[in-house]
Each structure stands twice: as structure tokens, then as C-alpha cells.
């Protein structure tokens, strides 16, 4: 394989970097970046390895961010080829992580190598923030790196994350923000009893039913210019003792809000607690905040990304805040403008994950063009 970006992608796919194991991917990056003049720093938190690499000391700092970890392949017998051995079939390369997001990583690195060959004295600084904890708990990865950087006064100005943002064709969608994600773990306590004597028991299912209906009936908001309406979803309810003539003593439920910048997690919590308290239930509610919503406003980063996409595809990208969460939720609060531009997402986390080989080369060119538009003010080599 002579193409440098595909060769790097193949090397990355062969590394079984299942969360949180980096499997040497970051060492490979650090070795190549060091040759380009980057100061490379390995940050280990718990069992997670992270790489922060920076070239230059001036502002602004442009950062490529991504993750080397992948989700487990599942039953490898269901794959048409070894998930950790890249397999070319037609115009696509198959393998776990090919789309999410080792193709993005490969494109970033080769784009920087090509950019520096033309602009060795570029403006500002170029950085990489790479973690092996994005697909897992996401507590010892980008979150911890950003805390460390903030603590010592390093501020990322612009960040491009290589997540698979595209929908059906490369560059048709660019993520400029993400909804917040807030989960609640609820336990409703009652009194177990005989089903024929409800007056001697307190059935938590009966207690919770009107609350559930009320929560589902609320129009939380209408969204705004950039975000769809807030979504409330119950993902699990458990109760019962396994006998048809016994009312249970407790009920557990888990629910999730995906919310826009109309809300913050404090006000959502207050609203839910007010509803629960009004129904006079004996309950315990624990919360888990995956991340607040973030939004990158129009400006130089979005302009550069949009221009790079349009030059290579002939069309302007859709600017979206859809999808789940990403590590952008940890980078944006420190003051960075964050966008996500990467390959087509249709096969991610699936059996026979794949990426179109031509898209990997095109993505590399887009990344290089973004660098030229933002940091290419200095003379060429």
C-alpha cells in the first residue's frame, strides 16, 4: 500500500485498541509528530492513555482531536473478514475503527505533514489531543486532559474533531455543537403487599404511573435556531417480585434528557424534583451528567471548514447539532470553537464497519485546506 494515508489507516486498524487499550496507536503518532517538531506529552489517568502534542508556542492554537479506542467487534464470526485486519472490498476498506475514527486520525496526521512541508513557519500553534477513553466511561480521557491544560493556562482556540459526522456523503454534514445529555436513576419505594388488599400496601407502580405520564406529556421546549426540541426518554423500568398476587415494594427507572442550550442541567433537575415531590412519593433520584450542550457560533473556524468542504465537494455542508455526545463537550467549555468533520457514519459500531477509501484521501485534503485557511499566513517553504 503506497498511499500514505491509507497505509497509516491500515496500521491503525491492525491495532486492537478496544477501550481503554490504546494498543500503541498514540506511540505511533508521537513518533511521527516528534519528527515534525511537536512536543509530545503522554498523560495517563487511571488505565487511560492520552496524548497531547503541540508545535509552536504562539496563539492561536489549532487542535485536531480524536480517539484511538474502538468498541468491541462482537462475534467475529459475523464479520466477513477479521475486524482487526483491514480488508479491501470494492471501493471500501473494512475493519473495526475504520470509520470511527481511525480514518479521521490518519487523515489528520498526513494533512499536518503535508501542510508543514509547505508552511514550516505557519502562524500560531498546531496541536493534537488524542485519547483512548472516548468509547468508554469518558472520565479519564479528554476531560482530564482539558483540566490539566486549563490548569496550566493552555487554551485551545480552534478544534476540529474527526468524528464520523457525514450522513450519506463525505462533508454533507458538519457538527457545530451537540445536545447535552442528563440521565436520572430513580428508585420509588413502597410497601409490598397482597394484590387483593391494596389498602394494606403502597404500590410504587401506581405511584409512578401518573408521574411518568406527566413527564412524557411535557413540551420541554421548542428548540431554537440550532437545536431540535429537548427529548425526554425512559430507557428502563423494573419492578415486581415475580409473583402475580404480590404488589412490589420498589420500582427502579432510568431516563435521559437530550437537551439544547435552552436548558442547563440544574434547571432540568429542579423541574423533575418538583414533579416528583408534588406526587408525594418516597423516592431517591441519582443523576449522571454526560455533558452540557455546546454550540460554536459562526466565525473563522466554521467559515474555514465550510469553505474547505465546498471546495472539495462542490456543495456547502449542513451545519448540525444532531447525534449523540462527543468529546467536544469537554473541549468547548474551556473557550474553544469546536466542529466535527469526518467520514460517513452509516456503519459505525456495526458488523463490517467500513469507510470509502476515496473519502479518506478527500478528508485529508479538507483538513490540510482548513490549516491553510487558518494558519497558512506565513510564507511557504
N, C-alpha and C positions, 0 to 999 in steps of 0.2 A: 504494500500500500504506500504509494508515493505522496499522495496528498497529505500535507502536514496536519491539517485539522482533523481529517478522518483517521489518520494514524494515531493521533492523540486520543480521539474518541474511543477507538478500539482498545487502546491500552487501558483507559479508564473503565470501560465495560468489563474487562477481564478481572478487575479487582473487585472481590466480593465484599463491597463496603456496605453491608447491611447495618442499619442503625444500631448502635452508635459507632461501629467499627469503620474507621477511615480507610483501612487496608492499604495505606501508603500513598493514597492519591495526593494528599497535601505535600508530602515529601517530594513527589514528582513536580508539583507546581513550584515549590520553594526552590528546588534546584534550578529550574529554568528561569525563574524570576530573579534569583540572585545574580545570574549571568547578565541580566539586563540592568543591574544597578539597584534592585529593590532591597530594602532592609526587611528581612523576613523574621517574624516572631511567632513561635508556636505558643499558643495559650491552651493549657489543659485545665479543665474544670470537671471534677468527678472523673467519669470514664469517657469524656468527650474531648476530642482534639479539634482545635481551631487554628486557623492561620490568618494572621494579619500581616500584610506585606505592603510596603509603601515606597514609592520612588519620588524623591523630591521633598522639600521642606516648606514650600510656599503654598499659599492658598490661591485658588480654591482646590479642594480635594475632590477628585472624581473617583468613585469607588465602584468596582464590579463586585457583586455579592452573589453567593450561591452556596450550594451544599453538595458534598460528595456522598452522603449516605443515601441509600435506596431502601425501598420497602422489600420485605421478603418476597421471593418469587412464587411462593405457594408450591403446589405439587409440580415438580419439574417435569413429570411425565405428561402434563397437559401442554407443555411447550413443544413447538415443532423443532426447536433446537435448544441447545444448552443456554440457559438465560445469562450465563456469565462467559459466553464465548460469542463474540459478535458474528452474526450471520447475515450475509448479503443475499437478499431475495428481491429481484427486480430493482426498483429504484430506492429500496429501503434497507436500512440496517436494523436488525433485530437484536434485542438484549435488554436485560433489566437496567434501568437508568438511562437508556439511550435517549429518551425524550425528557425524563425528569431526574436530574437535569444535567447529565454529563455532556450532552451535545452543547448546551449553553456554556458550560465550563470550558470545553475545548475551544469554542468559538471566541470566548473572552481572551484566553491566553494567546492564541495565534493572532487575534486582532491587535493586541498590545504589542506583540513582537513586530508586526508589520508597521504599526504606527510609529514605534520608536526608531525603526530603520529610516523613516522619512523625517521624523521630528524628534531628534535626540535632545533638543533643547526646548521642549514643549513648555507651555505655561503651566503654572500650578503643580499639583502632585497627582499621581495615579496610585490607586490602592486596590487591594483585593481583600475581601473579608469572606473566608470560606469556613464552613462548619461541617460537622458530621452529626448534627443533632436536630436537623430540620424536620425529618420524618418521624421523630420520636417525641419525647416529652418537651423538647424545645426549651429547656430550662438552663442548660449548661453550654449552650452554643452562642448564637448571635446575641442573645440577651446579655450574657455575661461579658462578651467581648465589648459590646457597646457601653456597658457600665464601666469597664476598665478604660476605654478610650475617653469617655466623658470625664472620668476621674482625673485624667492627666491632661485634659484640655485639647484633645484632638477632636476636631469637628468635621465630619463628612458634609460636604456641600451638595454634591450630586451623587446619586446612586442608581445604577442600573442592575436589576436582579434578573438573572437568566431563567426564571421560572417559565414553564411552557404556557405562555399566555395566549398564543394564537388559537383560533377556533377551528377553521377549516383550511385556511391558507396562511403561510408564514406572513406575519405582520398585519393580519387583518384586525387584530385586537391588541391594544397596549393597555396594561393596567396602570391606572394613575392613583389608585387607592384601594383600600379594602374595607369591608364592613368589620365592625367589632364583633367579638364572639364572647358571650357570657353564658355559662352553664350553671344551673341550680340543681342540687341534690337534696330532695325533700323527703323527710320522714314524718308521716302523720301517725300519731299514737292514739289508740282507742282502748276498748275493753273487750276482750274475747267473750263470746257467749253462744248460747244455743240459738239457732236461726228462728226457732218458734217463739222465743222470748226476747224480742228486740229491746223491750223496755229495761231489761236487766243487763244490756251490753251497750257498747258505744262503737258502732261500725265505722272504721276510718274510711271505707269506700264511700259510704253515704256522706260522710263529712266532706270528702274531697271532690265529689262529683260536681256540685254547683260551682266550686272554685275553678275546676278545670273548664267548665263551660264558660265562666266569666272571662278567664284568661284568653281563651280562644276567640271570644267574641269581641275583644277589644281591638279597635283600629289604633295601633300604637302611633302611627304617623303616616303621612302620605309620601315619605321620601323627600328628596329635593332634586336639584338640577343634576347632581352627580350620583345619587344613591337611590336604589329602589326602597319601597316601604320596609320598615322593620318586620322581621319574621319571628314568630314565636312557635316553637315546635316541641311537643313532648316526644321523647325518644324511647322511654321505657317506663312501664308501670308494673309493680309487683305487689301482690297481696294474696291472702288466703293461706289456709293451713293444710289443704289437701283433702278436706272432708266436706261433703255437700251440706251438712247440717250444722256447721260451725261458722259464725262470723269472726273475722280475724281481729287480731289485736293491733296490727300495724299495717301501714301501706308505705311503700317507697316509690318515688317517681324521680325521673331525671328529665330536665327540659333545657332548651337552648334558645337564646336570643341571638339573631344576626341583625345588627343594628347600625344605623347611619350616624352621621355627625349631628343629627337632631338630638340624640341622647348621649349621656355618659353612663358608665356602669353604676355610679352612685344613685342616680335618679331612678334607673330601672329597678335596682334592688329595693329602694324605698317604696315604689309603686307596688311591687309584688308583696312585700311585707304588709302593706296597708290592706290589701285584699285578703290575705290570709288571716290577719288579725280581726278583720270585720266579720269573719265567719266563725270566730271563737273556737279555733282548733288548737289542740295540743300538738305542736309540731316543732321540728328542728330543720333548719334550712342552711345548708352549706353552699358556698359559691366558689366557682373557679373562673377567673378572667383569663381567657387566652390572649386577648389583646383588644385595645380600644380601636375604633375606626381611625383611619388616616386618609388624607387627601393631599395630593400635590396640585397646587394651583398652577394655572397657565404661567409659563415663564420660559427661561432659556433651555432648561432640560427637556421639557415637553416639546418645545419648538425643534430642538436638535433631533430628538428621537423621531418625531413625526416626519421631519424632512428626510432623514436617513431611510426610513421605511418607504416614503413616497418615491424617492429617487430609485430605489431598487425594485419596487413592485408596481409603480405607476398609479398607486391609489393611496389616499390618506387613511391611516388606521382609525378604527373606532376607539375612542378613549373611554375605558370602562372601569368600574369598581366592583364588578361581579366576581363570583367564585368564592372560595374559602379564604382561610387566612394564609399569610406568608410571613417570612422573617422581616418583611418591610415594616411590620407593626412594631418591631424593636428599633429599627433604624430611624424611622420618621420622627418619633418624639424628641430626638436629640437635635432636631432642626434641619435635617436633610430633606431635599427634594428626592422622592423615590418613584421610579417607574419600573414596570416589569415588562420585558420583551424577550420572548423565547419561542421555541418551536411549537408545533401543533400539539394540543393536549389530549387528543381523542383516545390515545392508547395508554396513557399513564396509569400506573398501578395495576394494569391488566396483564393477563397472559399474553405472550408475544408482543410486548411493548416494542415500539419501533419509531424510527424517525426517517424522514426522507433525506437521502444523502445530499441532494442539491440544496436543501434548506440549510444544512449545516454550513456549507460554504457561503450561502447568501447571508446567513446570520452573522458570520464572521465579518463580511463586508459592511454590514449595517453597523456593527459595533465599532469597526475602525472609522467609519464615517462620523459617528457620534463623537468620537475622540477628536477627530479633525475639526469638527464644528465648535467644540467647547474648549479645547486645549491646543489647537494647532496654530496659534497665533505666531509662534516663534518660527524662525527660518528653518527650512528643510535641511537635511544632511547634505 
